[in-house]
Amino acid sequence: MSKHTVEQVHLRHRGRVFHFVSYEGRAEDRKKNRAATDPAWFLMNAGKRWEVMPHQPSQEQGERDGLFAAWLERYVFASTV
């Protein structure tokens, strides 16, 4: 049985609301040629998800939200110049 508790965060940034969800990692599966993964935060949008950063349950909310905002600036709001 999994010990991971799914967390969800709705972050308002630049006037928009972004939905982040934590997912547990998975064990290596050699039969399916899949490497092991660590628990991580994902941005959810339009039925898709993008990995953002490792999930650390003890991380403070302010630090986590600041990292989310920095990720959004780099990957969502980045200039395409």
C-alpha positions in Angstrom: 0.0 0.0 0.0 1.3 3.4 -0.9 2.4 5.9 1.8 2.3 8.8 -0.5 -0.4 11.4 0.2 -1.4 13.3 -3.0 -1.1 17.0 -2.5 -2.7 19.7 -4.7 -1.9 23.4 -4.9 -3.7 26.1 -6.8 -1.2 29.0 -7.2 -2.3 32.4 -8.5 0.5 33.9 -10.6 0.3 36.8 -13.1 -3.4 36.9 -12.7 -3.9 33.2 -13.6 -4.5 30.1 -11.5 -2.2 27.1 -12.0 -2.9 23.7 -10.6 0.0 21.5 -9.3 -0.4 17.9 -8.1 2.2 15.7 -6.4 2.6 12.1 -7.7 4.5 9.3 -6.0 7.5 7.8 -7.7 7.4 4.3 -9.2 9.7 1.4 -8.9 11.8 0.2 -11.8 10.1 -2.2 -14.1 12.6 -4.1 -16.2 9.9 -6.0 -18.1 8.5 -2.8 -19.5 12.0 -1.1 -19.7 10.9 1.7 -17.3 13.4 3.4 -14.9 12.5 4.1 -11.4 11.2 7.6 -10.7 11.1 9.8 -7.6 8.0 11.6 -6.2 7.4 14.8 -8.1 5.2 17.9 -8.6 3.4 18.2 -11.9 1.6 21.1 -13.5 -1.8 20.1 -14.7 -3.4 21.8 -17.7 -5.8 20.7 -20.5 -5.7 17.1 -19.5 -1.9 17.0 -19.6 0.8 17.1 -17.0 4.4 18.4 -17.0 6.9 17.5 -14.4 8.0 20.6 -12.4 10.3 19.5 -9.5 10.9 16.8 -6.9 8.2 16.5 -4.2 9.5 17.1 -0.7 6.7 16.7 1.9 8.7 18.7 4.5 9.2 21.7 2.2 7.7 25.0 3.5 4.8 26.4 1.5 6.4 29.7 0.8 9.6 28.1 -0.6 7.5 25.6 -2.7 5.3 28.4 -4.1 8.4 30.5 -4.9 9.9 27.5 -6.8 6.6 27.0 -8.7 6.5 30.7 -9.7 10.1 30.5 -10.9 9.3 27.5 -13.0 6.3 29.2 -14.5 8.4 32.2 -15.4 11.0 30.0 -17.1 8.7 27.6 -18.9 5.3 29.2 -19.3 6.0 33.0 -19.5 9.5 32.8 -21.1 10.0 35.1 -24.0 10.4 33.5 -27.4 12.6 36.2 -28.7 
